[in-house]
Structure formats: C-alpha cells, structure tokens
Amino acid sequence: MPSPYADHPLTDAQQGMWFLERLSRAAVYVDPLTFRLTGRLDVLALRRAIEDLCRRHAALRTTFPLVDGRPVQRVSEQVEVPVREADLSAHDDAEREAELAALLQGDTRGRFDLAEGPLVRVLLVRLGADEHVLRMTVHHMVTDAWSWWGVLLRELETLYAAGLDGRDAALPPPPAQLPDLVHWQHTWCEGPGYARQLTYWKRTLAGLEPLPQLDVARPGPATGRRSTATVWATVPRDVSAALDEVCTHARVTPFMLLLAAFQLVLHRHTGAEDIAVGTRAAVRSRPEFEKAVGFFVNLLVLRIELRRDDTFRQLLHTVRASALGAYAHREIPFEKLVEEIRPPRRGRFHSLVNVLFSFQSTPELPPRLPGLDSRLLNHDPQTLYDLDLVFFEEDGDLRALLTYDSSRYAAQAAAGLLDEVCDVLRAVAADPEVPLSTLLAVTTKAMPHAG
C-alpha cells in the first residue's frame, strides 16, 4: 500500500540541518535518549511498542532522498526499526560499565543514511537478568524534545502495557503529522505574517556584529576535526528557591533570569556590550501540533545592550523585553532571516549567532513501564555551535549542561565558564539589586585558556 503522502519539500530548519550535516560529514543531529531499566523486561513487547510508534507517526517513517538534485521528504508506509541487542551480563561490574560506555559512545557517533533510512534505531543492552539499558536514537530532522517527552515516551507507556496484556492500546490517531507542519509553514511564509515579522527582525538585528571570541578560548581559528564535549553543574536547591523568588518579584521567567546571568558572563569574557545569543523555541501554536511528532523548533535571536552601571534587576528587564519581542515573532524561520540579512561568515557557513542558550521546560519523565523502574542516563548531545548551554529541572534540582566545541575550548575553560554562571546565580539570589559592575568584581572569573 503506498504512503498517503506525496513527496514534499523540507522545512527551512530541515534544509539547514540537511546541508550542515552533509558539510560536516559527522553525526551532528542524532537525538538519543538512554534509560536504565530495572525489573523483568519483555523484549518482544518492547519491540512491538516501538514498531507501533513508527506506524502511528509519519515522521518516524520519513527519509530525505534526492530528487533532481534536491532533497525531498518521503514517507514510507512502513519501516523496519533496527534493534541491536548486546549482552554484557557475563562481564564483571567494571568491565560491564566500560563496555556499556563504549557501546553508547559508538551509537552516538553513528550516522543515519538520510536518503535510505530508517532515521530511528534502538540499542538494547542486557546487563543482567533484571537490568537493561535502552537507547533510542532518532534523527533531529524528524523529532524534537517535546516529541520525545510529551508524545513518544507517553505513548510507549501505553503501547508496552497493552502488549503485556495482549490487548489493543486504543490510542486515538495523531491529530497532525510532520507533512502538515511543512504545508502550514510554506503557506505562512507566503502570507502577510512573513513580511510583518521580517520587518521586526531586520529592525531588531540591524548592525549586529558577531560576538567576539571569548578570552578563555584557544587562540586563533579552530584546528583539527571538530568534536564536542560536555560539562554538568547543579544549582544548590536553596539558591534555586531564592531565584524563584527573584523571578516572581521581577516578573520574569526562570528562562529570562538564567539567560541574563549567561549573557553577563559572555560580556565579561568578550568585552562586548551588544550581545546576541540564539535560543530554541517551539513552533506549536496550532492545537493540532501539540501531539504531533517532528521537528517543530525554530531558532530565535535574543539581543541585548548590556550596561555595566545597571543593576541585575535592570538587566532582567532588558532581557525580558528582548525575549517577549522575539517570542512574539517566532514563526519566521531562522534560515529565512539568515538569507535575508546575510550575516558575516562564521567558519564555513553564515549565521547570526554562535552561542546558544535554552531552558528545557518540558518535564523529562522516564517512561513508566509496568514491572520496571526506569531511570534516565546522562547522554552527550551534539552541537555545531561554540557554546550551547541548557538549563533544565530534574528531580527537583536545577541542572545545567554546557556542550562546547572542544577544538576551541579546553575542558578546564568550559567548566570554569559554567562555574562562573553558577557564581553569578548565587550572588543575584542573595541580592538581585546588585550593580553589574559589582557583580563582575565579586564573582569568580574563569581561568584563561589552558591545554
């Protein structure tokens, strides 16, 4: 039976990812989630549940072949998901963990064949009779954070439970599919909203200069093969609670406060007062897109003018105005802005920003599978940006994950930057009225480049 969807064009964001992945020749946009499962696992029921997810969502059956030299999206009627199984139960504890780490790292580096597919794969590692590690990896061109946490994992719970009981899951069909987003975006870009938002962004980004290289980066252009690394931090709970109070009184969101702290650190290490960073924003304004699987994300540019004689609270108001303006004009694809504005070349491609900041508001709840305790394992994401900082809440803690270009930053320098952001947060939790000049003087500055 043929697919109900004809070949259709890529969204602008997908075109950008497709081009950059071909250019980098690396697995840049793999999107893995890894869970440790403790308890009695029914492998057959798990396989069937994953297959059912693919049957339900066109995005998981999508490939990107070339037609007349240009990529198109093609949805297949069915897809066979590769499930790789490995048994490490015979190893001792140290060997088992080392082998597991090697398997996960190898999977992260594995590229997808965008033209042939499938763009989803599964790695299941048996550590013991009642202990497994489940790694599910999907290409980012067909998924995003909400697709994982809000849709796929929640449906996996229902499908796996139904499979154990031998019954139909009775899930309603998805109200929209990835091709519906493609159609909506292309239609929107031909309407009046595009011109209005383009006018806003041209005015907002006029005269924007590239953010200078941080003084803790390795000097000169990046050399050798590009690679990424990560560093984690956890904000103490008393500090996090105090920051919530600051947000309430200043009428800002946690995203705005955390961004302000990060931009202050960027100012310290670049000397720039005109600071722009990118942030990922969901494009799910239409109700039918809420339960759809696909890449429903746009990149927004948040630009501020930082004045050292302001207080931190005044900086919060500046960041708030920038964020509200950006989110009110979120529909225009970032790639369209790059085409229209033609910013200076950064490395091998043009971009408006080389630093990203995000606050992951989607609750990261592991799948609740009957008879199993499921725990999320840390994983190392990929990025094409020099610095990519994400804050999120996990088990009541405010955590930060900094992914960085390790050809530009030594591990010590990256860890120092993240520590510095946390120092700023501690200081403003105690006194949000502190002048920025004082804040810069009393908080620890990251060490210069080393290594």
SEKETOR-921985 format. One line per 2 residues: number of its first residue (from 1); their letters; for each residue x, y, z of C-alpha. Coordinates in steps of 0.1 Angstrom, whole numbers, plus 2048, in hexadecimal, padded with zeros to 3 digits. Example, Ala and Ser with C-alpha at 12.3 -4.5 7.8 and 13.67 -1.06 7.14 Angstrom:
2
1> as> 87B 7D3 84E  889 7F5 847
END
This chain:
451
1> mp> 800 800 800  80F 822 7F6
3> sp> 814 83E 80F  7F7 857 811
5> ya> 811 873 80F  822 87D 7EE
7> dh> 846 889 7EE  847 8AC 7FE
9> pl> 861 8C6 804  875 8CA 824
11> td> 86F 8E5 83D  889 901 83F
13> aq> 897 8F2 85F  899 8D0 850
15> qg> 8AB 8DE 831  8C4 8EE 849
17> mw> 8CB 8CE 85C  8CD 8BA 83B
19> fl> 8E7 8D1 82D  8FC 8D5 84C
21> er> 8FD 8AF 853  909 8A9 82F
23> ls> 922 8C5 833  930 8B8 855
25> ra> 92F 893 84B  928 88A 86F
27> av> 90B 87E 884  901 8A1 88F
29> yv> 8DB 89E 892  8D6 87D 8A3
31> dp> 8BD 87F 8BF  8C2 862 8D8
33> lt> 8B0 85A 8F9  8BE 840 910
35> fr> 8AD 82F 92D  8B8 815 947
37> lt> 89C 7FC 94C  89B 7E7 96B
39> gr> 882 7CB 96E  874 7B0 957
41> ld> 874 7BD 933  85F 7AE 918
43> vl> 876 7B4 8F9  85B 7A9 8E0
45> al> 841 7C1 8EF  85B 7DD 8EE
47> rr> 863 7D6 8C9  83E 7D5 8C0
49> ai> 838 7F6 8D2  854 807 8C0
51> ed> 847 7FA 89F  824 807 8A7
53> lc> 833 829 8AE  842 829 88B
55> rr> 820 81F 87C  80F 83B 88E
57> ha> 826 858 885  830 860 862
59> al> 850 872 86E  85F 851 879
61> rt> 859 843 856  868 861 844
63> tf> 887 861 82E  898 87D 81A
65> pl> 8A2 870 7F7  8AF 887 7DC
67> vd> 897 88E 7BF  8A6 8A3 7A2
69> gr> 8C3 8AB 7B9  8AD 8B9 7D6
71> pv> 8A3 8A7 7F6  87E 89F 7FB
73> qr> 86B 88F 817  85D 86D 810
75> vs> 847 85A 828  847 834 825
77> eq> 828 81F 82E  83D 80A 846
79> ve> 861 809 853  875 7EE 864
81> vp> 886 7FC 882  8A9 7EE 888
83> vr> 8AC 7E1 8AB  8CF 7D8 8B5
85> ea> 8D2 7C2 8D4  8F1 7BD 8E9
87> dl> 8F6 7A6 907  910 7B2 921
89> sa> 902 79D 93E  921 786 93E
91> hd> 939 7A3 945  943 7AF 968
93> da> 936 7D1 973  953 7E6 967
95> er> 955 7D5 945  930 7D7 941
97> ea> 92F 7FC 947  94D 802 930
99> el> 93D 7EE 914  91C 7FF 919
101> aa> 92C 821 916  93E 816 8F6
103> ll> 91E 80A 8E7  90B 82A 8EE
105> qg> 927 83F 8E1  929 82B 8C1
107> dt> 904 82E 8BC  905 854 8C1
109> rg> 91F 857 8A6  90C 841 88E
111> rf> 8FE 855 870  8DC 84F 861
113> dl> 8D8 84B 83B  8C0 867 835
115> ae> 8B6 85B 812  8B0 837 81A
117> gp> 8A7 837 83F  89A 82C 857
119> lv> 8A0 84B 86C  899 839 88D
121> rv> 8AE 81D 89D  8AE 80B 8BF
123> ll> 8CA 7FD 8D4  8C0 7E5 8F0
125> vr> 8DC 7DA 907  8D6 7BE 920
127> lg> 8EA 7C3 940  8D9 7A8 954
129> ad> 8B9 793 956  8A6 7B1 964
131> eh> 8BB 7CE 957  8BD 7DE 934
133> vl> 8C7 7FE 924  8B0 80B 908
135> rm> 8BE 824 8F0  8A6 832 8D6
137> tv> 8B4 849 8BC  8A2 85E 8A2
139> hh> 8AF 878 889  8A7 89B 894
141> mv> 898 8A3 872  87A 88F 87C
143> td> 877 895 8A2  87C 8AE 8BE
145> aw> 87B 8AF 8E4  855 8B1 8E6
147> sw> 851 894 8CD  866 87F 8E4
149> wg> 85A 889 907  836 894 8FF
151> vl> 82C 87B 8E5  842 85D 8DD
153> lr> 84B 852 900  828 857 90D
155> el> 81A 841 8F0  836 828 8F6
157> et> 828 823 919  805 81C 90C
159> ly> 811 805 8EF  828 7F1 905
161> aa> 80E 7EB 920  7F4 7E1 906
163> gl> 80D 7C9 8F7  813 7B8 918
165> dg> 7EE 7B3 91D  7E8 7A8 8F9
167> rd> 7CF 7C3 8F2  7CC 7E1 8DA
169> aa> 7DA 802 8E7  7BC 815 8D8
171> lp> 7D0 834 8D4  7BF 84F 8BF
173> pp> 7D0 857 89E  7E8 875 89F
175> pa> 7D5 895 896  7F1 8A1 87F
177> ql> 811 893 86F  832 8A2 865
179> pd> 827 8A9 841  80B 8BE 84F
181> lv> 825 8D5 85F  837 8D7 83E
183> hw> 818 8E2 82C  80F 8FB 848
185> qh> 831 90B 848  834 90F 823
187> tw> 811 91E 822  819 936 83F
189> ce> 839 942 82D  824 94D 80F
191> gp> 80C 961 825  80D 984 835
193> gy> 81B 977 856  83C 970 846
195> ar> 841 994 83A  837 9A2 85C
197> ql> 84F 98C 86F  86B 992 857
199> ty> 868 9B7 85C  86A 9B2 882
201> wk> 889 99C 880  89B 9B3 867
203> rt> 896 9D0 87E  89F 9BC 89D
205> la> 8BF 9AD 88F  8CB 9CB 87B
207> gl> 8F0 9D1 880  8F5 9B0 893
209> ep> 91A 9A7 895  927 984 89C
211> lp> 92D 97C 8C1  953 97E 8C5
213> ql> 966 95F 8CF  966 959 8F4
215> dv> 988 960 905  988 93C 913
217> ar> 986 92D 8F1  9A5 91F 8DF
219> pg> 9B4 93B 8CB  9B0 93B 8A5
221> pa> 998 927 88F  98D 904 899
223> tg> 9A4 8E9 88D  9A0 8C4 887
225> rr> 980 8B0 886  963 8C1 898
227> st> 957 8AF 8B7  940 8B7 8D4
229> at> 942 8B0 8F9  92C 8B8 916
231> vw> 92E 8C4 93A  912 8C3 954
233> at> 909 8D8 972  8ED 8D8 98C
235> vp> 8E1 8F8 99D  8DC 8F3 9C2
237> rd> 8B8 8F0 9CC  8B8 90D 9E4
239> vs> 8C6 923 9C8  8AD 916 9AF
241> aa> 891 91D 9C8  89E 941 9CD
243> ld> 8A0 946 9A7  87B 93C 9A4
245> ev> 873 958 9BC  888 970 9A8
247> ct> 875 966 989  853 96C 99A
249> ha> 85C 98E 9A7  86C 999 986
251> rv> 850 98A 971  868 976 95B
253> tp> 86A 951 953  886 93A 95E
255> fm> 891 93A 93A  896 95F 93A
257> ll> 8A9 960 95B  8C0 943 951
259> la> 8C6 953 92F  8CF 974 93F
261> af> 8EA 963 955  8F8 952 936
263> ql> 8F9 972 922  90B 983 93E
265> vl> 926 968 93D  929 96C 917
267> hr> 92D 991 91C  949 98C 935
269> ht> 95D 975 91D  957 989 8FD
271> ga> 955 9AD 908  936 9B0 8F2
273> ed> 918 9C4 8FD  903 9BB 8DF
275> ia> 8FD 996 8E6  8E8 97E 8D1
277> vg> 8E2 95A 8D8  8CB 940 8C8
279> tr> 8B0 92D 8D9  89A 910 8CE
281> aa> 875 917 8CD  858 8FF 8C7
283> vr> 842 907 8A9  822 8F5 8B5
285> sr> 80A 912 8B6  7EF 8FE 8A4
287> pe> 7DC 8E6 8BB  7DF 8C9 8A3
289> fe> 805 8CA 8A5  806 8C4 8CB
291> ka> 806 89E 8C7  819 89D 8A6
293> vg> 83B 88E 8A2  855 8A1 88E
295> ff> 86E 8BE 890  857 8DA 89B
297> vn> 873 8F1 8A6  880 913 89A
299> ll> 89F 926 8A4  899 949 8B2
301> vl> 8B4 964 8B7  8B3 976 8D9
303> ri> 8C7 996 8D7  8CD 9AD 8F4
305> el> 8E1 9CD 8FB  8F3 9C6 91C
307> rr> 8FC 9E5 931  915 9DF 94E
309> dd> 906 9FB 963  8E4 9E9 964
311> tf> 8D9 9D2 980  8D2 9AE 97A
313> rq> 8AD 9B5 97D  8AF 9CF 962
315> ll> 8C1 9B5 94C  8A4 99E 952
317> ht> 88C 9B8 944  8A2 9BC 926
319> vr> 8A3 996 920  87E 994 926
321> as> 876 9AD 90B  88D 99C 8F2
323> al> 87E 97A 8F9  85A 985 8F7
325> ga> 861 996 8D6  872 977 8C8
327> ya> 857 95F 8D2  83C 975 8C4
329> hr> 84E 972 8A2  858 94D 8A4
331> ei> 847 940 885  860 94D 86B
333> pf> 87A 931 864  89D 93A 871
335> ek> 8AB 92E 850  896 948 83E
337> lv> 8A4 963 854  8C8 958 84B
339> ee> 8BF 959 826  8B0 97C 829
341> ir> 8CA 98C 840  8E9 97A 833
343> pp> 8FE 97C 853  924 978 852
345> rr> 931 955 84C  93A 941 86B
347> gr> 951 925 861  942 913 843
349> fh> 91F 922 845  90B 941 84C
351> sl> 8FA 945 86D  8EC 961 884
353> vn> 8F8 950 8A4  913 938 8AF
355> vl> 907 933 8D3  8E6 923 8DE
357> fs> 8D2 924 8FE  8B3 910 907
359> fq> 89D 908 925  88E 8E5 921
361> st> 86B 8EA 92F  85D 8C8 924
363> pe> 85D 8B0 941  876 895 93B
365> lp> 863 877 949  870 855 940
367> pr> 857 83C 932  842 82B 94D
369> lp> 842 807 941  830 7EC 955
371> gl> 848 7D8 96B  866 7EE 963
373> ds> 878 80A 975  884 822 959
375> rl> 89F 83C 95F  8AD 855 946
377> ln> 8D3 852 940  8E7 871 936
379> hd> 8EF 873 912  907 889 8FE
381> pq> 8F4 89E 8E4  904 8AC 8C5
383> tl> 905 8D1 8BA  913 8E5 89D
385> yd> 916 904 8B4  934 90F 8C8
387> ld> 920 90F 8E9  8FE 8FF 8EF
389> lv> 8F1 903 912  8D1 8F2 91D
391> ff> 8C0 8F5 93F  8A5 8DD 94A
393> ee> 894 8CF 969  89B 8AB 973
395> dg> 88D 89B 993  889 8BD 9A3
397> dl> 8AB 8C9 99A  8B4 8E5 982
399> ra> 8D0 8D7 96C  8E5 8E5 950
401> ll> 8F5 8D4 933  90F 8E6 91F
403> ty> 918 8D6 8FD  936 8E6 8ED
405> ds> 94E 8E4 8D0  96C 8D2 8DF
407> sr> 982 8DE 8C2  97D 902 8CF
409> ya> 979 8FC 8F5  98D 8E7 90D
411> aq> 979 8D3 927  986 8EA 943
413> aa> 97B 909 931  958 8FC 92A
415> ag> 954 8F0 94D  960 912 959
417> ll> 946 924 944  92A 90F 953
419> de> 937 914 976  937 939 970
421> vc> 912 939 964  90A 927 985
423> dv> 91D 940 999  909 95C 989
425> lr> 8E9 94A 992  8F4 946 9B6
427> av> 8FB 96B 9B8  8DB 977 9A9
429> aa> 8C7 95F 9BE  8D4 971 9DC
431> dp> 8D0 994 9CD  8BF 99A 9AC
433> ev> 8C5 9BF 9AF  8EB 9BC 9AD
435> pl> 8FB 9D2 993  90A 9BF 976
437> st> 92C 9CF 97B  92C 9C2 99F
439> ll> 91F 9A0 994  93C 99D 97B
441> av> 955 9A6 996  94A 98F 9B1
443> tt> 943 96F 99D  95E 957 993
445> ka> 96B 95B 96F  972 93B 95B
447> mp> 996 933 956  9A6 93C 935
449> ha> 9AC 923 919  9BF 904 923
451> g> 9C8 8E6 90F
END
